[in-house]
Amino acid sequence: MIPDIHADIHRLDATLALLKERAERDEEAPAPIAFLGDFIDAGHATKVSDDAAVLTHVRQLVQDGQAIAVMGNHELNAILYHTPGPDGAPLRVHGAKNTGQHRSFLRQFGVSTPQAMVWVDWFLTLPLWRDLDGLRVVHACWSQPHIDIIAARRPDGRLQPEDLWEVATESTDFGRAVKIVVGAPELDLPAPYSFHDRNGDERRRVRIAWWRADAPTWRQASLSVPNPLELPEGDVPTGHAVAFYPEGSTPVLVGHYKMDGTPSIEAPQAACLDYPSTACAYRWRGEGRLAKTQLLLAERAESMPA
């Protein structure tokens, strides 16, 4: 299982080499690879970004049956950025922030060019989740109530063009469910609290670690907050809408959250593999509880995705 690549071709090559080396060491046939989304959009610190090389390699592995892949929020954002809505305006606003996050893709493919639309069309073939035999993979959040809403319309988890307006506007339960599955559950911070993300942008909503049912405080339950001291000290209010992942459920692996420190397995039923400072992968061998021994670490990465 390989988390967010964000146009970092060196990171992709290193992670694939790590999985190959381990399989050869253990004298095993290479296992199919599962990519957890966010292939595109390099961060400011990425020294060598190449969206085209990453996408071409991943797509070839999928087409050859050597890999599966799910959609990340950056793929969804790209779909919306390059797709016009009913009024002719793009479904994702071309403002400075959105364009900046998408800059490495735009540098190679442009805005809504035939070359860009080839990849937009491919992104739409990616399911939002995969429920495998004993393992689940999703980019950001396995929330069964929201997956059930999507599956009622799209049983295979693949979006269709006619769904995109709802997703962009989050105007329906379906659209809101898609955003949570690929983009994480969030809660409003109590006034007057806010925090600054890795890009220095001030935020008043915070991502919640849906696998930490035993983390009652804002500082324990929140994710992607560079300085947790900006958050309130108290408990997260009861009665919020985040659906925590139950203990004993099928194991699930995600990316998305830009975790700090050394990669680890936080809980036996769910774990995030997205550690920007370290290229890592999880080598699943059918175990019903995620194990630290199956977590593989490559060399320190030289990039920090946006």
N, C-alpha and C positions, 0 to 999 in steps of 0.2 A: 504494500500500500504506500503510495507516494503522495505527499501533500503538495501544497502550493509551489509552483515553479516560477511564476511571474517573469517570464521571458528570459530567465537566467539559464542559458544553454550549458554553462559549466556545471551548475547545480544539477541539472537533469542528467548530464553525462556521468557525474560523480555518483549519483544515486543509483542509476542503472548499473554502473560498474560494481557498486557495493553489493547489490542483489546478485549479480552474476558471480562475483567472487565467493560469496557465502554459499551459493548453490554448488559451485565447483568444489569448495572445501569439504562440504558435507556429502559430496558425490550424489547429488540429487538433480533430477531434471528441473530446468527453470520453471517456476510456477507462473501462472498468469499474473499480470500486474493490474492493480486497480489504482487509477489516478483520481485524486480527490478534488479536481477542479482548480481554477485560477491558474491557467497556463500563460496568460498574457499580462501586459502592463507592468513594466519594470519600475522599481522604486528609484529614488534619487541616487542611492548609493550603489546601484548595480553598475559594475565596471564594464561588463560586456553583456549587453542586452540584445536579444535576437528573437523577437516574437515569431518570425517566419520559421526559423530553424526549429524552435520548440514545437510549434504547432504541426509542422510537417512530420517531425519525428513521432510525436504522440499519435497523430492521425494514422500514420502508417502502421504503428504497433496495434492500434485498434482494428484497422482494416484487415491486418494479417491474423487476427484472432489471438494475439499475444497479450492483449490488454483490454480492459474496460475503462470507462471514464464517466464521471458525473459532471454536471454543470456547476461552476462556481459563480459567485456573485459578479466577478469581473467579466465572465462570458455573458451573463445576463445583462449587465450594464452595457456591454458592447452591442448586443442585439438591439437594445432600446435606443442607444446613441445613433445607430445607423438606420433606424426604421422610422419612417414618418407615421404620424398618427392621423386620425380622420380629418384634422384641420390642416394637414400638410407639414406641421412642425414636427421636429424629431421627438420621439417619445421620452428621450433623456435629454435634458437641456444642455446645450453646448456652451455652458458657462466656463469660467476660468478653472474652477475646482474640478469639474468633471472632465474637462479637456486635459488638464494637467495629469490626472490619474491615468488617462488613456494615451498619453503622449507617445510612448514607444510603439504602440500599435499604429497610431496615426502616422508616425514618421515613416513607417514601412509601407502602409497600405492606403493612407489617405482617408477621406470622409466619404463613405457610401460609394466608393469606387467599385468597379466589377471585382477587383482583387479583394477588397474588404468584404464584399457581400458573399464571396465564396466561403469565407470563414464564418460569417454570420449564419449562413445556411447550415454549415457543419455544427456550429454551436447548438442550433435548434434540434439536432439529432441526439444530443446528449441528454440522458434522463436526469431528473433532479435527485434521484436516489437509486440505489440497488439493494435489494434484499436477497442476499445470497444464501446458500445452504449453511446456516450457522454464523453468518457475519453480515452486518449491515454497513454500508458506506454512503455517506452524504457529505456535502461540502461543509455545512455549518451547523445544522440542528436536526436531530431526529425527534420530531414532535409528532407523535402518532395522531393526535387530533387534527393537526394541519395536513399531514400526509393523507389522512383519510378524506379530507375535503378535496384535495387535488386529485386523488385516485378515483373519486366518484365521477369525475369528468375525464381524466386522463389516466387510465389504469396502468399504463406503462411509464408514467412519470415524465413524459415528453410533452413540452409545450407546443402549441400550434400558433401560427401567426394571428389567428383571431383572438387568442388569449392575451396578447401583449398589451393592449390598452388597459385592461383591468389590472395587469401586473404593474404597469408604469404608474397608474394613478392610485393603486391600492384602494380602489373604490368598492371592491366586493370581498367577501370572505375568501374566495378563490385567490384573488390577487394578493391579499394580505398573507395568505398561507404560503404562497410561493416565496414572498420576500423573507419570511421567517426561516424557511427551510434552507435557503441559500445565503441568508444574511444575518441570522441569529436573532433570538428574542432580546428585546431591549425594554428597559423600564425608565421612566422619568425620574431624575434625581429630585429630591425635595428642594424647594427654594431656600436659600439663594445659591445652592451648590452647582458647580460645573467642573469640568476637567478639560485638560488640553491633550489631544491625541498626538501621535508620533509626528504628524505634520504641523503641529502647533495650532490646529483649529480647535476652537472652544466648543465643547459639546455638553448638552444638558440631559442627554439620554445615554445610558450605559448598557453595554452588552452583559448578559447574565450567563454564567456557566451552568447550563441546564443539567449537567451531570453531577453537580455538587449539591445534592439535596440536604446535606448536613452542614452547609455554609450559611449561617443566618445573617451575617453582617454584610453591609455594602462592600466593604473592603475585601471580604472573603469571597463573595459571590460574583464580583465584577471581573470583566476581562478587558484586555486591550487598553488598560489605563497605565501609562508610563509612570505616573506618580500617584499611587493609591492614597497618599495623604491628602489629596484634593477632595476625596470623597468623604461623606459623613461617617462618623464613628459608629453610629447606631445600627440596629437591625433593619433589614429590608422589611417593609410592612407586609403583614399577612394578607391573604386574599388576592395577591397579584395573579396575573394570567399566565405566568411561565409554567409550562408542563415539565416538571423534572423527570428524568429518565429513571424508571423503577429499577431497584436492585433485582438481580436475577434475570433481567431481560437479555435478549440476544445481544452479543457484543457489537458495538458500533464505533467506527473510526471516522474522524473528521479532520479538516484542516482549518483555515480561515482566521484563527484568533491571534496569531503572532505572539506566541508564548515566549516568556523570558526564561533564561537559565538553561540548564541541561535538559534535553528531552527526557520525559518520564511518562509512566502510566499512572494517572491519578486514581483511576477506579477500575475494577475488574470488568465492568460492563460498558465503559465508554472512555475514550481518550482522544485528545487533540494531538496531531503530529506536526502542526505548523510551528516550527521554531526557526525564525529567520536567520539566526546566527549559526545554525548547525543543520546541514543536510542530513535527513534521517528517513527511515522507512520502517514499516512494520512487516514482519515475515510471518503471516498467519498460516498455521498448520492444523487447523481444525479445533483448536482449544476453545472451550466454552467460557473461559475467563481470560481476559487479556493479561499477558505476562511480560514483565520487564525484559526477560531473557530473549524475547522475540523482537526487541527494538534494536535496530541497527543504525549506527551513527557513522557518517562520512566525515571528511575534513571540514574544518570551520568554513562557513560560507563567507563570501566577500560582499554580500549585498543585503539590503534590508527593503523588501517590497513595500510599496505604498499601500 
